Structures are given as C-alpha cells and as structure tokens.
Amino acid sequence: MVKSGVEIKAPEGKLGVLLVGLGAVSTTFVAGVEAVRKKKALPIGSLTQMGTIRLGKRTEKRIPKIKDFVPLAELDDLVFGAWDIFPDSAYEAALKAGVLEKNLVEELREHLESLKPMPAVFSQEYVKKLNGPHIKQGKNKMELAEKLMEDIARFKSENNCNRLVMIWAASTESYLEPSEIHQSIESFEKGLHENDPRIAPSMIYAYAAIKSGVPFANGAPNLTVDIPALTYLAERNRVPICGKDFKTGQTLMKTIIAPGLKARMLGLEGWYSTNILGNRDGEVLDDPESFKTKEESKLSVLETILQPELYPELYGNFYHVVRINYYPPRGDNKEGWDNIDIFGWLGYKMQIKIDFLCRDSILAAPLVLDLALFLDLAQRAGMKGVQEWLSFYFKSPQTAPGLYPEHDLFIQLKKLKNTLRYLRGEELITHLGLEYYDD
Ligand SMILES: NC(=O)c1ccc[n+]([C@@H]2O[C@H](COP(=O)([O-])OP(=O)(O)OC[C@H]3O[C@@H](n4cnc5c(N)ncnc54)[C@H](O)[C@@H]3O)[C@@H](O)[C@H]2O)c1
C-alpha cells in the first residue's frame, strides 16, 4: 500500500554549492558538471544522475530514474563558490591538479576562470605540508567563523541563490581526538572565543555553515562535524550534516569485496593494502599526523564489516595494514595494491591480488555532486542532524552516538534507496519476495 510520504519543498531557484578547498576533487567536480551541462560528457559514477530505483513488486516494472523519482535540483541550477589558501581560479587549479586533459580544461576555461576562491580559514598546525597566502585574519576563531558567515551570506545574495550546501574537499587535517571542548555547543563557542587549539579550521567552516542553516558534508577523515557540539547544533538549527571521508579507490574495493567473502563464510588471515599517489593530497598525507587521520578512517572498515566478535574462527585474528606512499610521478593516478590472504573449506589457504590503477578525483567528483543534491533534498524534506542514509558515500560514516557504522556498500545502497522510497511514501523493499510464490 502506498503511504503519503514526506512533504518535500520544490527545488526552486538556484542551489549554491560551496566547496572548501579548490583542489583536484573540487575542480574535477566543477569542470565535470559544466561538461555534462554542455553535453560534452556523461555523469558516470553519479547515482543521482544515472541511477534507477525499483518501486513496488518486480511484476509492476516501475523502475524510474532516481532524479525523476525525488525532486532534486537540476544541474543547470547549480552555482559554485569556494575557499582556498591559494588564490588560483578553478581553471589554474584544474591545470595544476592535472586530473583532466588540458583540451577539456581549455574548452571549459571561461566557466572555470570565473570561479575564484574566497580567502580561507587555515592553520598550518593542522596541515603541516601546506602554506598559502590567501588566508583570513581575525582576532580569534569566533571572528573567523563570523567572516565565513559573511562570505556565505554575500555569496548567496550575489548569486541569487535560493539554497546552499557546503562540502569539505580541502586537505586532510592532523589527527585530533575529541575532547571536552567538543562536547557541547557552549564549550565549543567558548573555545572559539578563546582560540582553543583543539578547534580545527574544518570545524570553524562547519560551525559557520550550520549557523547559517547550510547543510554540510565532510569529504575528508578529519573530525570536523563528527563532534557532539556540532551534531547538537545541526539538530537544533534543523540542518542536515554527514561525513566522513569520500569512499573511493581502495576502500571502495574493500567494502565491495569484504562483504562477499563474509557472505560465503570465507576466512581472512590478512589484508595488506598499499598505494602510491603523487598529487597534493598524497603530499599532505606524507605527513604522519595527516596520515594518522586517514589511517584511522581506512582501518575501521574491515573490523565492522567482518564482525570478528561474531565469527572468531574466521575473522578473529586477521592482520590489516594500510600504507600510502607519496610518489610524484603518478600525479592523481593512484595505484593501489591489495594482497588478501583468505582461507576456505578445512582451512585451505588462498590469495587474492588486486592492482587498481585508479583515478582518485574521477571517483570522488560524482560523490560530491550526489552529496550536494541529496543534502539539499534532505533539507527540503525537513531532515536534520546526521544523515546516516548517506553513509554509502563515506569511508567512516557518521552515525548516532553509540551506533556502529554500516560499511557494507550494498547495505548502504539499500538504506539510501529505502530512505528515498520512505520520503515518497513508497513501500520499502525487503527482498522477501514470498508473495510471488503464493497459491
Ligand atoms: N580524491 C579522492 O578520491 C578522495 C577520497 C577521499 C577523501 N578525499 C579527501 O578530499 C580532500 C581533497 O582531496 P584533493 O585530492 O582535492 O586534494 P588537493 O590537495 O588537490 O586539494 C585540497 C585543497 O584544499 C586546500 N586547503 C587546505 N586547507 C584548506 C582550508 N583550511 N581552507 C580552504 N582550503 C584549504 C588546498 O590548498 C588544496 O587546494 C582531501 O582531504 C582528501 O583526503 C579525497
């Protein structure tokens, strides 16, 4: 039976997408959207643009495109803004990032040149390997947050936007443990006034976004919005948030393969993952403090998928290593090797080797698009706080306190699609299917 669904405001007018960091991922995203709008390319990898959703019984054959099923903003209605510690336009930044072919960047030059970043909130304490000239000054972190809020309001009115979303696609910050300052809105705001060193720049952006009513997604593994102070603030201000760390490359493969091994009750002795990567992200991750943040995010995946506490004979003792090595000749074209030692019937050993010649930002760009469109949908549907249904896009999905994250890509996809069905009042799909065999 079809229920009424949730009231969703129509996506009228322009949607501004504010990107923190105008590097490889952001420029590949912005250039890609423009190439798609100009019909030069297809939005491959984007669920919102290419994906379908089954509704009702298989016999009904109702399988619309997701974008025709839920009211998403149109690509033509997107406008882009950004902050970066370098003043390069998206054109210059795209050429430096070296992800897209020069010909394509030249064809899109006018559009890319018009995107110039606003001065950033930055602290080298949090990204040791970078230093740039295009930075805001303020007497304390609260003043910096206020300057970001002014940027947000100015961008919105100058570009005649109806709504905004913000996505962190800036460098990975140093590892930070949550502490008492991050526990409540009051202690966090006191910390902003007192310039507390435990408040990272990414948290200042997230605070400014939430205070401005702008949904926020965190594409890097930094804590950022994954602290009680900011999740409470998002709840209170009715703003949707999600994170952390775009699920691309090696971790994407891990979350595809590990559920398969577990489904067949095959054991795991060890999983060794190593990457070579030569872009700026690789350079930043060459610093042990930034790498530690990334490592935490990458390591947690297998434990949660394989549930060693439930299957001690199969997964109670596996060895998991993740390495990232900065190797400039490869640029953005990362190579990730996985050696997986598994065991089967009677304990006989087998090995799987994966050599993934991937393109990091090509995998990440469609995720930025989907997150922008889905976060905007969530806000128009009155959803607030952590959006766990978007965990499909993340290596370390944010969840409600005390809940372990679901890492299995296929469960994440079911959750996402069922959320869309729920929003539209369609029956959730359980895959039970016994009704097809009833007399
Ligand atoms: N590409 C992927 O597949 C992928 C996957 C998961 C996560 N990520 C994360 O996404 C982020 C972006 O990746 P990338 O390859 O575009 O990196 P990049 O180095 O090309 O771009 C990051 C940009 O952020 C800027 N920046 C740094 N600190 C800033 C600040 N405080 N404010 C504004 N700008 C700031 C840098 O100057 C740089 O231009 C990284 O944190 C990366 O770890 C990327």
The ligand as an SDF file (V2000), in Angstrom:
LIG
                    3D

 44 48  0  0  0  0  0  0  0  0999 V2000
   40.1490   12.0390   -4.2920 N   0  0  0  0  0  0  0  0  0  0  0  0
   39.6530   11.1000   -3.5460 C   0  0  0  0  0  0  0  0  0  0  0  0
   39.3670   10.0290   -4.0130 O   0  0  0  0  0  0  0  0  0  0  0  0
   39.4060   11.3510   -2.0930 C   0  0  0  0  0  0  0  0  0  0  0  0
   38.8240   10.3370   -1.3550 C   0  0  0  0  0  0  0  0  0  0  0  0
   38.5670   10.5320   -0.0030 C   0  0  0  0  0  0  0  0  0  0  0  0
   38.9030   11.7310    0.5680 C   0  0  0  0  0  0  0  0  0  0  0  0
   39.4980   12.6910   -0.1400 N   0  0  0  0  0  0  0  0  0  0  0  0
   39.8650   13.9070    0.5720 C   0  0  0  0  0  0  0  0  0  0  0  0
   39.3600   15.0290   -0.1190 O   0  0  0  0  0  0  0  0  0  0  0  0
   40.2100   16.1390    0.1640 C   0  0  0  0  0  0  0  0  0  0  0  0
   40.5460   16.8220   -1.1660 C   0  0  0  0  0  0  0  0  0  0  0  0
   41.3420   15.9700   -1.9760 O   0  0  0  0  0  0  0  0  0  0  0  0
   42.0970   16.5630   -3.2350 P   0  0  0  0  0  0  0  0  0  0  0  0
   42.7140   15.4330   -3.9490 O   0  0  0  0  0  0  0  0  0  0  0  0
   41.2330   17.5290   -3.9450 O   0  0  0  0  0  0  0  0  0  0  0  0
   43.2630   17.3930   -2.5180 O   0  0  0  0  0  0  0  0  0  0  0  0
   44.0130   18.6840   -3.0490 P   0  0  0  0  0  0  0  0  0  0  0  0
   45.2490   18.7930   -2.2210 O   0  0  0  0  0  0  0  0  0  0  0  0
   44.1520   18.6790   -4.5350 O   0  0  0  0  0  0  0  0  0  0  0  0
   43.0060   19.8700   -2.7100 O   0  0  0  0  0  0  0  0  0  0  0  0
   42.7950   20.3180   -1.4230 C   0  0  0  0  0  0  0  0  0  0  0  0
   42.7390   21.8310   -1.4610 C   0  0  0  0  0  0  0  0  0  0  0  0
   42.3780   22.2910   -0.1800 O   0  0  0  0  0  0  0  0  0  0  0  0
   43.0820   23.4930    0.0770 C   0  0  0  0  0  0  0  0  0  0  0  0
   43.0280   23.7300    1.5150 N   0  0  0  0  0  0  0  0  0  0  0  0
   43.7250   23.1380    2.5090 C   0  0  0  0  0  0  0  0  0  0  0  0
   43.3210   23.5960    3.7120 N   0  0  0  0  0  0  0  0  0  0  0  0
   42.3210   24.4820    3.4740 C   0  0  0  0  0  0  0  0  0  0  0  0
   41.4960   25.2670    4.2910 C   0  0  0  0  0  0  0  0  0  0  0  0
   41.6290   25.2410    5.6160 N   0  0  0  0  0  0  0  0  0  0  0  0
   40.5620   26.0440    3.7100 N   0  0  0  0  0  0  0  0  0  0  0  0
   40.4130   26.0950    2.3460 C   0  0  0  0  0  0  0  0  0  0  0  0
   41.1960   25.3750    1.5090 N   0  0  0  0  0  0  0  0  0  0  0  0
   42.1350   24.5780    2.0740 C   0  0  0  0  0  0  0  0  0  0  0  0
   44.4300   23.2320   -0.5060 C   0  0  0  0  0  0  0  0  0  0  0  0
   45.1300   24.4410   -0.7770 O   0  0  0  0  0  0  0  0  0  0  0  0
   44.0730   22.4720   -1.7960 C   0  0  0  0  0  0  0  0  0  0  0  0
   43.9080   23.3470   -2.9010 O   0  0  0  0  0  0  0  0  0  0  0  0
   41.4280   15.5880    0.9180 C   0  0  0  0  0  0  0  0  0  0  0  0
   41.2630   15.7820    2.2770 O   0  0  0  0  0  0  0  0  0  0  0  0
   41.3630   14.1360    0.5950 C   0  0  0  0  0  0  0  0  0  0  0  0
   41.9760   13.3310    1.5950 O   0  0  0  0  0  0  0  0  0  0  0  0
   39.7540   12.5510   -1.4790 C   0  0  0  0  0  0  0  0  0  0  0  0
  1  2  1  0
  2  3  2  0
  2  4  1  0
  4  5  1  0
  4 44  2  0
  5  6  2  0
  6  7  1  0
  7  8  2  0
  8  9  1  0
  8 44  1  0
  9 10  1  0
  9 42  1  0
 10 11  1  0
 11 12  1  0
 11 40  1  0
 12 13  1  0
 13 14  1  0
 14 15  2  0
 14 16  1  0
 14 17  1  0
 17 18  1  0
 18 19  2  0
 18 20  1  0
 18 21  1  0
 21 22  1  0
 22 23  1  0
 23 24  1  0
 23 38  1  0
 24 25  1  0
 25 26  1  0
 25 36  1  0
 26 27  1  0
 26 35  1  0
 27 28  2  0
 28 29  1  0
 29 30  1  0
 29 35  2  0
 30 31  1  0
 30 32  2  0
 32 33  1  0
 33 34  2  0
 34 35  1  0
 36 37  1  0
 36 38  1  0
 38 39  1  0
 40 41  1  0
 40 42  1  0
 42 43  1  0
M  CHG  2   8   1  16  -1
M  END
$$$$
